[in-house]
């Protein structure tokens, strides 16, 4: 069974109030970006965690492999 969400006015736009358990499930918090995707005859709200994790893993790998170069560039 789905969750009922309340639509609220935010300036000239509308927003949806997400309960804490939904934010936890999406691995999201205030200020994060979520993606709304078409899913069959409705929509699905998707967190961006997977994409951010991939980018951070790549950044860490580059920092490990090129630490010497990055130190020189930082000076």
N, C-alpha and C positions, 0 to 999 in steps of 0.2 A: 504494500500500500504506500502511496506517495505521501509527501509532506505538504501541508497547506502553508503557503507563504503569503504574507501580507504585502501589498503594494502601497508604498508611501510616496508622498510628494517630496522631491528634492530640488528646490529652486523651480525651474520651469520643466523639469523632467520627472520621471518616476523611477523609483528604486524598489528592490525587494529585500525584505529583512530575512537574513539567513540565521537560523538557530546555531548555537555553538556546535552541536553534533554534526551538522552539515559542513561547517567550516573545518572541523576535525577530519571528516571523511575526505574532503577535498584537499587536505593539507594546506589550507589557506588561512590567512589572517588579514586584519585590516590593512589596506594599502596594496594587497596583492592583486594581480590581474587574473580573471577567470575568462574562459572561452565558452561561448554559447554555440553549440553545434546542432544542426538539424539531425534528428534521430527518428527514422520511421515517420510516424504521423505527428511527432512532437519535437521537443528540443531536449538536449542534455547539457548540463553545466559541467565543465571540465576544468580541473586545476592545471596550473602550468608547471607543477613540480618536476615532472619528468624532463622537460626541455631545459629547465634551469640546472638540474642535476647534471645533464650531459655537458652543458656549457662549462660548468664549474669543474667537472672532471677533466675536460680538455685543457682548461686554463691551468690547473694544477700540474698536469703532465708537461705542458710547455714550460712552466716555471721550474720544474725539476730538471728537465733536459737542457734548458738554456739558462741556467742560473748564472753562469759566468758572464754571458753576454748581457743579461738583464742588469747585473750589478754594474757593468761598465756604462750601460746606457743611462742608469739612474744617477750617475755622477755629473 
